[in-house]
Amino acid sequence: MSTPQPPKPQAAPAAPDWQAAPGGPYPGYTSPIPVVRTHLGHAIASEWTKIRSVRSTMWTLGVFVLLVVGIGLLAAAVVSNSSSSDDLSGQNALSLGFFGLLLGSMCIITLGVLTTASEYGTGMIRTTMVACPSRARVLAAKAIVFFAVAFVITLAASAFVAMTQVSMLNDVARTPTGGEWLKGTVGVSLYIALLGLLSLVIGSIIRHSAGAVTIMIGAVLAPLVIALFMFSASLEKVRTALFEYSIPNQLSVFYSNSLSDSGPSGWDPLWIILGVTAVAFAGAYALLEKRDV
C-alpha cells in the first residue's frame, strides 16, 4: 500500500500588478475605477436633470404659457372687434402682450424660487452638496439652467403672441418696426428671465419657498400699489419714483407704453434688473460659503 501524501500547500494568488498613478498620493496603486475631474458641465447636466424631471416645472411653465398666450390673444380679439383705426392710431400692435406677461411673470418667479429653496425644504441640498462640494459651482449651474429655460419659453410664447397680435390688429394698429420687434420679443424675454433669476437668488438667500415667493411678489406689485395711494403733494417725488421704477412700468417700456412720461426708457430696464440681480447673486454666494448646509 502506498503511503498517503500530505496535500501540498497552494501558492497564494499573485497580487494584481497595479500601475502607479502619476503624481498620485499612493505610489504603486491605481484605482480600477476611472477617475474623471469634474467641472461645471457635470453640474449643469445634473441641474438640467432635476429641473426637467420635477412635475412642478411642467405645471408652472404650462400655466405661464397659458396665461401669456391666452390673455394676449384674448386682448387682441377684444380690441380688434371693438376698436377702429382712429382709436389705435400710432399705437404699437405688440403692446397688448404686456398684460399676459405681467401675470405670467408670477409663474417664472415661483419656478425660480422653487429651483433653490425647495431643495432646502426637502433636504435634497445635502445630497447636492455631497455630489458637488463646490457651492459656487452649484449656484452657477442652477442659474445657467434656469435662465436658459426661462428665456427660451418666454421667447417662444411672446414671439407667438406678437405675431398673432400683429396679424389680428393689422387694420387698426401701427405695424411695429424692427427695433420694436426686438424689444417686444427678445428684450422682454431677457427681462423676465432675469426677474426669475433674481427670484432664484432670493430663494437661495431665504431658503424658504413661501417666504421668498412672498418677497418677490411684493417687490413686483408693492411699489405700484403704494404709489397709487400717495395723495400728499409732499410725497409727489416719492410717488413718481415708485411709478417710474416699478417692475410693471419697466416691463411696459419694452412695448413703448410706459406708465409715466419720465424714468427708464429704451433698454434701461434690462440694465437695471441685470445690476440688481448681479448684486443679489454676489450676496447669495457670500452667504452660501459662510452658512452650514
ZADO-1210 file (C-alpha; in nm, 4 decimals, padded with zeros to 6 digits):
<atoms>
<atom x="00.0000" y="00.0000" z="00.0000" code="MET" pos="1"/>
<atom x="00.1149" y="00.3495" z="-00.0805" code="SER" pos="2"/>
<atom x="00.1627" y="00.5989" z="00.1901" code="THR" pos="3"/>
<atom x="-00.0802" y="00.8943" z="00.1564" code="PRO" pos="4"/>
<atom x="00.0987" y="01.2135" z="00.0715" code="GLN" pos="5"/>
<atom x="00.0096" y="01.5294" z="00.2589" code="PRO" pos="6"/>
<atom x="-00.1575" y="01.7934" z="00.0438" code="PRO" pos="7"/>
<atom x="00.0795" y="02.0442" z="-00.0997" code="LYS" pos="8"/>
<atom x="00.0216" y="02.3989" z="00.0138" code="PRO" pos="9"/>
<atom x="-00.1222" y="02.6129" z="-00.2650" code="GLN" pos="10"/>
<atom x="00.0563" y="02.9251" z="-00.3548" code="ALA" pos="11"/>
<atom x="-00.1230" y="03.2467" z="-00.2673" code="ALA" pos="12"/>
<atom x="-00.2729" y="03.4283" z="-00.5683" code="PRO" pos="13"/>
<atom x="-00.0477" y="03.6892" z="-00.7045" code="ALA" pos="14"/>
<atom x="-00.1415" y="04.0424" z="-00.6138" code="ALA" pos="15"/>
<atom x="-00.2677" y="04.2468" z="-00.9054" code="PRO" pos="16"/>
<atom x="00.0046" y="04.4418" z="-01.0725" code="ASP" pos="17"/>
<atom x="-00.1356" y="04.7926" z="-01.0280" code="TRP" pos="18"/>
<atom x="00.0359" y="05.0745" z="-01.2044" code="GLN" pos="19"/>
<atom x="00.1316" y="05.3721" z="-01.0024" code="ALA" pos="20"/>
<atom x="-00.0711" y="05.6804" z="-01.0820" code="ALA" pos="21"/>
<atom x="00.1498" y="05.9660" z="-01.1978" code="PRO" pos="22"/>
<atom x="00.1744" y="06.2034" z="-00.9068" code="GLY" pos="23"/>
<atom x="-00.0834" y="06.0033" z="-00.7091" code="GLY" pos="24"/>
<atom x="-00.0901" y="06.0071" z="-00.3286" code="PRO" pos="25"/>
<atom x="-00.0458" y="05.6266" z="-00.3078" code="TYR" pos="26"/>
<atom x="00.2578" y="05.5110" z="-00.5109" code="PRO" pos="27"/>
<atom x="00.2178" y="05.1629" z="-00.6548" code="GLY" pos="28"/>
<atom x="-00.1631" y="05.1664" z="-00.6642" code="TYR" pos="29"/>
<atom x="-00.4128" y="05.2843" z="-00.9229" code="THR" pos="30"/>
<atom x="-00.7869" y="05.2560" z="-00.8680" code="SER" pos="31"/>
<atom x="-00.9630" y="05.0337" z="-01.1230" code="PRO" pos="32"/>
<atom x="-01.2475" y="05.2860" z="-01.1229" code="ILE" pos="33"/>
<atom x="-01.1817" y="05.5601" z="-01.3785" code="PRO" pos="34"/>
<atom x="-01.1412" y="05.8961" z="-01.2133" code="VAL" pos="35"/>
<atom x="-01.2759" y="06.1962" z="-01.4036" code="VAL" pos="36"/>
<atom x="-01.2124" y="06.5501" z="-01.2940" code="ARG" pos="37"/>
<atom x="-01.5498" y="06.7171" z="-01.2509" code="THR" pos="38"/>
<atom x="-01.6308" y="07.0533" z="-01.3996" code="HIS" pos="39"/>
<atom x="-01.9200" y="07.2948" z="-01.4454" code="LEU" pos="40"/>
<atom x="-02.0648" y="07.0890" z="-01.7307" code="GLY" pos="41"/>
<atom x="-02.1349" y="06.7988" z="-01.4954" code="HIS" pos="42"/>
<atom x="-02.3171" y="07.0282" z="-01.2534" code="ALA" pos="43"/>
<atom x="-02.5216" y="07.1763" z="-01.5385" code="ILE" pos="44"/>
<atom x="-02.6188" y="06.8279" z="-01.6570" code="ALA" pos="45"/>
<atom x="-02.7270" y="06.7392" z="-01.3034" code="SER" pos="46"/>
<atom x="-02.9376" y="07.0549" z="-01.2638" code="GLU" pos="47"/>
<atom x="-03.0943" y="07.0007" z="-01.6060" code="TRP" pos="48"/>
<atom x="-03.1998" y="06.6509" z="-01.4981" code="THR" pos="49"/>
<atom x="-03.3533" y="06.7941" z="-01.1819" code="LYS" pos="50"/>
<atom x="-03.5485" y="07.0763" z="-01.3426" code="ILE" pos="51"/>
<atom x="-03.6956" y="06.8643" z="-01.6217" code="ARG" pos="52"/>
<atom x="-03.7859" y="06.5685" z="-01.4003" code="SER" pos="53"/>
<atom x="-03.9787" y="06.7641" z="-01.1367" code="VAL" pos="54"/>
<atom x="-04.3524" y="06.7893" z="-01.2050" code="ARG" pos="55"/>
<atom x="-04.3776" y="07.1413" z="-01.0665" code="SER" pos="56"/>
<atom x="-04.1622" y="07.2643" z="-01.3570" code="THR" pos="57"/>
<atom x="-04.4053" y="07.1412" z="-01.6211" code="MET" pos="58"/>
<atom x="-04.7093" y="07.2713" z="-01.4331" code="TRP" pos="59"/>
<atom x="-04.5561" y="07.6130" z="-01.3681" code="THR" pos="60"/>
<atom x="-04.4322" y="07.6614" z="-01.7237" code="LEU" pos="61"/>
<atom x="-04.7614" y="07.5276" z="-01.8611" code="GLY" pos="62"/>
<atom x="-04.9605" y="07.7861" z="-01.6653" code="VAL" pos="63"/>
<atom x="-04.7144" y="08.0549" z="-01.7764" code="PHE" pos="64"/>
<atom x="-04.7642" y="07.9742" z="-02.1455" code="VAL" pos="65"/>
<atom x="-05.1411" y="07.9547" z="-02.0936" code="LEU" pos="66"/>
<atom x="-05.1514" y="08.2991" z="-01.9324" code="LEU" pos="67"/>
<atom x="-04.9228" y="08.4682" z="-02.1850" code="VAL" pos="68"/>
<atom x="-05.0873" y="08.3194" z="-02.4931" code="VAL" pos="69"/>
<atom x="-05.4452" y="08.3162" z="-02.3624" code="GLY" pos="70"/>
<atom x="-05.4555" y="08.6709" z="-02.2275" code="ILE" pos="71"/>
<atom x="-05.2557" y="08.8068" z="-02.5203" code="GLY" pos="72"/>
<atom x="-05.4874" y="08.6583" z="-02.7831" code="LEU" pos="73"/>
<atom x="-05.7995" y="08.7465" z="-02.5834" code="LEU" pos="74"/>
<atom x="-05.6913" y="09.1102" z="-02.5551" code="ALA" pos="75"/>
<atom x="-05.6137" y="09.1248" z="-02.9268" code="ALA" pos="76"/>
<atom x="-05.9518" y="08.9720" z="-03.0164" code="ALA" pos="77"/>
<atom x="-06.1447" y="09.2156" z="-02.7970" code="VAL" pos="78"/>
<atom x="-05.9549" y="09.5192" z="-02.9261" code="VAL" pos="79"/>
<atom x="-05.9798" y="09.4183" z="-03.2924" code="SER" pos="80"/>
<atom x="-06.3571" y="09.3713" z="-03.2667" code="ASN" pos="81"/>
<atom x="-06.4347" y="09.6843" z="-03.0664" code="SER" pos="82"/>
<atom x="-06.1819" y="09.9437" z="-03.1851" code="SER" pos="83"/>
<atom x="-06.1436" y="10.1447" z="-03.5002" code="SER" pos="84"/>
<atom x="-05.8291" y="10.2653" z="-03.6709" code="SER" pos="85"/>
<atom x="-05.8739" y="10.6064" z="-03.5037" code="ASP" pos="86"/>
<atom x="-05.8718" y="10.4546" z="-03.1541" code="ASP" pos="87"/>
<atom x="-05.5358" y="10.2815" z="-03.2028" code="LEU" pos="88"/>
<atom x="-05.3708" y="10.5225" z="-03.4433" code="SER" pos="89"/>
<atom x="-04.9996" y="10.5347" z="-03.3704" code="GLY" pos="90"/>
<atom x="-05.0224" y="10.2533" z="-03.1146" code="GLN" pos="91"/>
<atom x="-04.7799" y="09.9627" z="-03.1324" code="ASN" pos="92"/>
<atom x="-04.9616" y="09.6389" z="-03.2184" code="ALA" pos="93"/>
<atom x="-04.7354" y="09.4496" z="-02.9772" code="LEU" pos="94"/>
<atom x="-04.8399" y="09.6489" z="-02.6706" code="SER" pos="95"/>
<atom x="-05.1242" y="09.4142" z="-02.5787" code="LEU" pos="96"/>
<atom x="-04.8744" y="09.1396" z="-02.4912" code="GLY" pos="97"/>
<atom x="-04.7913" y="09.3303" z="-02.1730" code="PHE" pos="98"/>
<atom x="-05.0912" y="09.2020" z="-01.9758" code="PHE" pos="99"/>
<atom x="-05.0233" y="08.8326" z="-02.0244" code="GLY" pos="100"/>
<atom x="-04.6529" y="08.8667" z="-01.9477" code="LEU" pos="101"/>
<atom x="-04.7186" y="09.0658" z="-01.6301" code="LEU" pos="102"/>
<atom x="-04.9364" y="08.7871" z="-01.4884" code="LEU" pos="103"/>
<atom x="-04.7174" y="08.5137" z="-01.6342" code="GLY" pos="104"/>
<atom x="-04.4108" y="08.6579" z="-01.4640" code="SER" pos="105"/>
<atom x="-04.5553" y="08.5304" z="-01.1347" code="MET" pos="106"/>
<atom x="-04.5088" y="08.1757" z="-01.2641" code="CYS" pos="107"/>
<atom x="-04.1460" y="08.2415" z="-01.3578" code="ILE" pos="108"/>
<atom x="-04.0871" y="08.3965" z="-01.0158" code="ILE" pos="109"/>
<atom x="-04.2366" y="08.0905" z="-00.8443" code="THR" pos="110"/>
<atom x="-04.0280" y="07.8493" z="-01.0515" code="LEU" pos="111"/>
<atom x="-03.7117" y="08.0483" z="-00.9810" code="GLY" pos="112"/>
<atom x="-03.7711" y="08.0302" z="-00.6058" code="VAL" pos="113"/>
<atom x="-03.8501" y="07.6581" z="-00.6157" code="LEU" pos="114"/>
<atom x="-03.5308" y="07.5841" z="-00.8092" code="THR" pos="115"/>
<atom x="-03.3237" y="07.6611" z="-00.4992" code="THR" pos="116"/>
<atom x="-03.5499" y="07.6918" z="-00.1939" code="ALA" pos="117"/>
<atom x="-03.7319" y="07.3612" z="-00.2452" code="SER" pos="118"/>
<atom x="-03.4057" y="07.1658" z="-00.2017" code="GLU" pos="119"/>
<atom x="-03.3619" y="07.3172" z="00.1423" code="TYR" pos="120"/>
<atom x="-03.7177" y="07.2243" z="00.2353" code="GLY" pos="121"/>
<atom x="-03.6804" y="06.8605" z="00.1304" code="THR" pos="122"/>
<atom x="-03.3193" y="06.8174" z="00.2461" code="GLY" pos="123"/>
<atom x="-03.2069" y="06.7342" z="-00.1078" code="MET" pos="124"/>
<atom x="-02.9494" y="07.0107" z="-00.0819" code="ILE" pos="125"/>
<atom x="-02.7312" y="06.7815" z="00.1347" code="ARG" pos="126"/>
<atom x="-02.7124" y="06.5255" z="-00.1443" code="THR" pos="127"/>
<atom x="-02.6388" y="06.8012" z="-00.3950" code="THR" pos="128"/>
<atom x="-02.3527" y="06.9386" z="-00.1886" code="MET" pos="129"/>
<atom x="-02.2049" y="06.5914" z="-00.1306" code="VAL" pos="130"/>
<atom x="-02.2098" y="06.5242" z="-00.5049" code="ALA" pos="131"/>
<atom x="-02.0661" y="06.8681" z="-00.5809" code="CYS" pos="132"/>
<atom x="-01.8823" y="07.0228" z="-00.2825" code="PRO" pos="133"/>
<atom x="-01.8151" y="07.3438" z="-00.4755" code="SER" pos="134"/>
<atom x="-02.1080" y="07.5598" z="-00.3677" code="ARG" pos="135"/>
<atom x="-02.0295" y="07.8321" z="-00.6182" code="ALA" pos="136"/>
<atom x="-02.0470" y="07.5738" z="-00.8977" code="ARG" pos="137"/>
<atom x="-02.3863" y="07.4507" z="-00.7765" code="VAL" pos="138"/>
<atom x="-02.5316" y="07.8018" z="-00.7665" code="LEU" pos="139"/>
<atom x="-02.3850" y="07.8860" z="-01.1078" code="ALA" pos="140"/>
<atom x="-02.5236" y="07.5655" z="-01.2613" code="ALA" pos="141"/>
<atom x="-02.8711" y="07.6320" z="-01.1235" code="LYS" pos="142"/>
<atom x="-02.8602" y="07.9888" z="-01.2550" code="ALA" pos="143"/>
<atom x="-02.7455" y="07.8862" z="-01.6044" code="ILE" pos="144"/>
<atom x="-03.0034" y="07.6097" z="-01.6450" code="VAL" pos="145"/>
<atom x="-03.2924" y="07.8145" z="-01.5098" code="PHE" pos="146"/>
<atom x="-03.2056" y="08.1247" z="-01.7125" code="PHE" pos="147"/>
<atom x="-03.1854" y="07.9224" z="-02.0338" code="ALA" pos="148"/>
<atom x="-03.5195" y="07.7508" z="-01.9709" code="VAL" pos="149"/>
<atom x="-03.6980" y="08.0722" z="-01.8700" code="ALA" pos="150"/>
<atom x="-03.5593" y="08.2689" z="-02.1649" code="PHE" pos="151"/>
<atom x="-03.6449" y="08.0073" z="-02.4283" code="VAL" pos="152"/>
<atom x="-04.0002" y="07.9503" z="-02.3007" code="ILE" pos="153"/>
<atom x="-04.0693" y="08.3235" z="-02.2666" code="THR" pos="154"/>
<atom x="-03.9255" y="08.3984" z="-02.6099" code="LEU" pos="155"/>
<atom x="-04.1365" y="08.1273" z="-02.7753" code="ALA" pos="156"/>
<atom x="-04.4574" y="08.2397" z="-02.6043" code="ALA" pos="157"/>
<atom x="-04.4032" y="08.6146" z="-02.6541" code="SER" pos="158"/>
<atom x="-04.2992" y="08.5735" z="-03.0193" code="ALA" pos="159"/>
<atom x="-04.6083" y="08.3654" z="-03.0957" code="PHE" pos="160"/>
<atom x="-04.8371" y="08.6185" z="-02.9271" code="VAL" pos="161"/>
<atom x="-04.6619" y="08.9082" z="-03.1020" code="ALA" pos="162"/>
<atom x="-04.7017" y="08.7588" z="-03.4494" code="MET" pos="163"/>
<atom x="-05.0648" y="08.6714" z="-03.3843" code="THR" pos="164"/>
<atom x="-05.1482" y="09.0158" z="-03.2459" code="GLN" pos="165"/>
<atom x="-04.9886" y="09.1937" z="-03.5410" code="VAL" pos="166"/>
<atom x="-05.1919" y="08.9848" z="-03.7849" code="SER" pos="167"/>
<atom x="-05.5152" y="09.0429" z="-03.5900" code="MET" pos="168"/>
<atom x="-05.4606" y="09.4188" z="-03.5443" code="LEU" pos="169"/>
<atom x="-05.3108" y="09.4884" z="-03.8846" code="ASN" pos="170"/>
<atom x="-05.6056" y="09.7066" z="-03.9875" code="ASP" pos="171"/>
<atom x="-05.6410" y="09.9127" z="-03.6693" code="VAL" pos="172"/>
<atom x="-05.2886" y="09.9476" z="-03.5256" code="ALA" pos="173"/>
<atom x="-04.9470" y="10.0517" z="-03.6478" code="ARG" pos="174"/>
<atom x="-04.7083" y="09.7867" z="-03.7802" code="THR" pos="175"/>
<atom x="-04.4097" y="09.7535" z="-03.5407" code="PRO" pos="176"/>
<atom x="-04.0608" y="09.8493" z="-03.6518" code="THR" pos="177"/>
<atom x="-03.7623" y="09.6151" z="-03.6345" code="GLY" pos="178"/>
<atom x="-03.6461" y="09.7699" z="-03.3072" code="GLY" pos="179"/>
<atom x="-03.9903" y="09.7296" z="-03.1540" code="GLU" pos="180"/>
<atom x="-03.9981" y="09.3655" z="-03.2623" code="TRP" pos="181"/>
<atom x="-03.6609" y="09.3078" z="-03.0945" code="LEU" pos="182"/>
<atom x="-03.7662" y="09.4740" z="-02.7689" code="LYS" pos="183"/>
<atom x="-04.1106" y="09.3115" z="-02.7650" code="GLY" pos="184"/>
<atom x="-03.9705" y="08.9599" z="-02.8021" code="THR" pos="185"/>
<atom x="-03.6004" y="08.9210" z="-02.7167" code="VAL" pos="186"/>
<atom x="-03.5798" y="09.2217" z="-02.4815" code="GLY" pos="187"/>
<atom x="-03.8840" y="09.1356" z="-02.2726" code="VAL" pos="188"/>
<atom x="-03.7788" y="08.7675" z="-02.2621" code="SER" pos="189"/>
<atom x="-03.4386" y="08.8631" z="-02.1220" code="LEU" pos="190"/>
<atom x="-03.6081" y="09.0832" z="-01.8626" code="TYR" pos="191"/>
<atom x="-03.8485" y="08.8097" z="-01.7489" code="ILE" pos="192"/>
<atom x="-03.5653" y="08.5526" z="-01.7356" code="ALA" pos="193"/>
<atom x="-03.3529" y="08.7893" z="-01.5242" code="LEU" pos="194"/>
<atom x="-03.6503" y="08.8546" z="-01.2960" code="LEU" pos="195"/>
<atom x="-03.6821" y="08.4794" z="-01.2481" code="GLY" pos="196"/>
<atom x="-03.3078" y="08.4552" z="-01.1880" code="LEU" pos="197"/>
<atom x="-03.3392" y="08.7198" z="-00.9185" code="LEU" pos="198"/>
<atom x="-03.6105" y="08.5029" z="-00.7609" code="SER" pos="199"/>
<atom x="-03.3758" y="08.2028" z="-00.7716" code="LEU" pos="200"/>
<atom x="-03.1106" y="08.4026" z="-00.5868" code="VAL" pos="201"/>
<atom x="-03.3629" y="08.5249" z="-00.3278" code="ILE" pos="202"/>
<atom x="-03.4699" y="08.1640" z="-00.2763" code="GLY" pos="203"/>
<atom x="-03.1072" y="08.0714" z="-00.2077" code="SER" pos="204"/>
<atom x="-03.0775" y="08.3540" z="00.0444" code="ILE" pos="205"/>
<atom x="-03.4100" y="08.2997" z="00.2260" code="ILE" pos="206"/>
<atom x="-03.4094" y="07.9169" z="00.1980" code="ARG" pos="207"/>
<atom x="-03.7876" y="07.9122" z="00.2358" code="HIS" pos="208"/>
<atom x="-04.0177" y="07.8806" z="-00.0630" code="SER" pos="209"/>
<atom x="-04.3236" y="08.0649" z="00.0703" code="ALA" pos="210"/>
<atom x="-04.1175" y="08.3474" z="00.2172" code="GLY" pos="211"/>
<atom x="-03.9127" y="08.4016" z="-00.0988" code="ALA" pos="212"/>
<atom x="-04.2210" y="08.3957" z="-00.3246" code="VAL" pos="213"/>
<atom x="-04.3926" y="08.6493" z="-00.0981" code="THR" pos="214"/>
<atom x="-04.0897" y="08.8796" z="-00.1075" code="ILE" pos="215"/>
<atom x="-04.0692" y="08.8660" z="-00.4880" code="MET" pos="216"/>
<atom x="-04.4423" y="08.9243" z="-00.5436" code="ILE" pos="217"/>
<atom x="-04.4206" y="09.2169" z="-00.3028" code="GLY" pos="218"/>
<atom x="-04.1237" y="09.3562" z="-00.4963" code="ALA" pos="219"/>
<atom x="-04.3233" y="09.3342" z="-00.8201" code="VAL" pos="220"/>
<atom x="-04.6551" y="09.4781" z="-00.7031" code="LEU" pos="221"/>
<atom x="-04.5961" y="09.6754" z="-00.3815" code="ALA" pos="222"/>
<atom x="-04.4254" y="09.9887" z="-00.5295" code="PRO" pos="223"/>
<atom x="-04.7055" y="10.0426" z="-00.7801" code="LEU" pos="224"/>
<atom x="-04.9811" y="09.9825" z="-00.5239" code="VAL" pos="225"/>
<atom x="-04.8164" y="10.2110" z="-00.2670" code="ILE" pos="226"/>
<atom x="-04.7759" y="10.4869" z="-00.5262" code="ALA" pos="227"/>
<atom x="-05.1468" y="10.4728" z="-00.6101" code="LEU" pos="228"/>
<atom x="-05.2339" y="10.5730" z="-00.2538" code="PHE" pos="229"/>
<atom x="-04.9850" y="10.8567" z="-00.2138" code="MET" pos="230"/>
<atom x="-05.2080" y="11.1622" z="-00.2445" code="PHE" pos="231"/>
<atom x="-04.9981" y="11.4108" z="-00.0466" code="SER" pos="232"/>
<atom x="-04.8188" y="11.6764" z="-00.2505" code="ALA" pos="233"/>
<atom x="-04.5131" y="11.6445" z="-00.0275" code="SER" pos="234"/>
<atom x="-04.4726" y="11.2824" z="-00.1418" code="LEU" pos="235"/>
<atom x="-04.5000" y="11.3605" z="-00.5105" code="GLU" pos="236"/>
<atom x="-04.1330" y="11.2854" z="-00.5822" code="LYS" pos="237"/>
<atom x="-04.1507" y="10.9544" z="-00.3984" code="VAL" pos="238"/>
<atom x="-04.4727" y="10.8674" z="-00.5792" code="ARG" pos="239"/>
<atom x="-04.3162" y="10.9448" z="-00.9171" code="THR" pos="240"/>
<atom x="-04.0063" y="10.7390" z="-00.8410" code="ALA" pos="241"/>
<atom x="-04.2172" y="10.4400" z="-00.7359" code="LEU" pos="242"/>
<atom x="-04.4150" y="10.4651" z="-01.0586" code="PHE" pos="243"/>
<atom x="-04.1089" y="10.5010" z="-01.2786" code="GLU" pos="244"/>
<atom x="-03.9042" y="10.2182" z="-01.1300" code="TYR" pos="245"/>
<atom x="-04.1821" y="09.9715" z="-01.0535" code="SER" pos="246"/>
<atom x="-04.1436" y="09.6416" z="-01.2357" code="ILE" pos="247"/>
<atom x="-04.4777" y="09.6725" z="-01.4226" code="PRO" pos="248"/>
<atom x="-04.3683" y="10.0104" z="-01.5610" code="ASN" pos="249"/>
<atom x="-04.0253" y="09.8777" z="-01.6596" code="GLN" pos="250"/>
<atom x="-04.1955" y="09.5856" z="-01.8313" code="LEU" pos="251"/>
<atom x="-04.4216" y="09.8211" z="-02.0263" code="SER" pos="252"/>
<atom x="-04.1182" y="10.0149" z="-02.1539" code="VAL" pos="253"/>
<atom x="-04.0361" y="09.7215" z="-02.3827" code="PHE" pos="254"/>
<atom x="-04.3688" y="09.7861" z="-02.5575" code="TYR" pos="255"/>
<atom x="-04.3137" y="10.1641" z="-02.5836" code="SER" pos="256"/>
<atom x="-04.6084" y="10.2120" z="-02.3487" code="ASN" pos="257"/>
<atom x="-04.4607" y="10.3492" z="-02.0258" code="SER" pos="258"/>
<atom x="-04.6913" y="10.4352" z="-01.7347" code="LEU" pos="259"/>
<atom x="-04.5036" y="10.7632" z="-01.6813" code="SER" pos="260"/>
<atom x="-04.3544" y="11.0323" z="-01.9009" code="ASP" pos="261"/>
<atom x="-04.0106" y="11.0099" z="-01.7385" code="SER" pos="262"/>
<atom x="-03.7940" y="10.7381" z="-01.5914" code="GLY" pos="263"/>
<atom x="-03.6357" y="10.4381" z="-01.7650" code="PRO" pos="264"/>
<atom x="-03.6662" y="10.4176" z="-02.1414" code="SER" pos="265"/>
<atom x="-03.5266" y="10.2110" z="-02.4245" code="GLY" pos="266"/>
<atom x="-03.3179" y="09.9253" z="-02.2871" code="TRP" pos="267"/>
<atom x="-03.2706" y="10.0852" z="-01.9432" code="ASP" pos="268"/>
<atom x="-03.4975" y="09.8357" z="-01.7577" code="PRO" pos="269"/>
<atom x="-03.2775" y="09.5491" z="-01.8750" code="LEU" pos="270"/>
<atom x="-02.9630" y="09.7083" z="-01.7322" code="TRP" pos="271"/>
<atom x="-03.1440" y="09.7875" z="-01.4060" code="ILE" pos="272"/>
<atom x="-03.2636" y="09.4314" z="-01.3467" code="ILE" pos="273"/>
<atom x="-02.9215" y="09.2996" z="-01.4529" code="LEU" pos="274"/>
<atom x="-02.7461" y="09.5173" z="-01.1938" code="GLY" pos="275"/>
<atom x="-02.9893" y="09.4243" z="-00.9153" code="VAL" pos="276"/>
<atom x="-02.9566" y="09.0540" z="-00.9979" code="THR" pos="277"/>
<atom x="-02.5753" y="09.0726" z="-01.0024" code="ALA" pos="278"/>
<atom x="-02.5681" y="09.2349" z="-00.6564" code="VAL" pos="279"/>
<atom x="-02.8117" y="08.9768" z="-00.5185" code="ALA" pos="280"/>
<atom x="-02.6094" y="08.6950" z="-00.6760" code="PHE" pos="281"/>
<atom x="-02.2923" y="08.8193" z="-00.5050" code="ALA" pos="282"/>
<atom x="-02.4748" y="08.8307" z="-00.1718" code="GLY" pos="283"/>
<atom x="-02.6140" y="08.4797" z="-00.2198" code="ALA" pos="284"/>
<atom x="-02.2677" y="08.3457" z="-00.2999" code="TYR" pos="285"/>
<atom x="-02.1174" y="08.5070" z="00.0113" code="ALA" pos="286"/>
<atom x="-02.3902" y="08.3622" z="00.2354" code="LEU" pos="287"/>
<atom x="-02.3664" y="08.0221" z="00.0700" code="LEU" pos="288"/>
<atom x="-01.9957" y="07.9998" z="00.1526" code="GLU" pos="289"/>
<atom x="-02.0455" y="08.1032" z="00.5170" code="LYS" pos="290"/>
<atom x="-02.3601" y="07.9079" z="00.6052" code="ARG" pos="291"/>
<atom x="-02.3862" y="07.5460" z="00.7015" code="ASP" pos="292"/>
<atom x="-02.5967" y="07.3225" z="00.4766" code="VAL" pos="293"/>
</atoms>
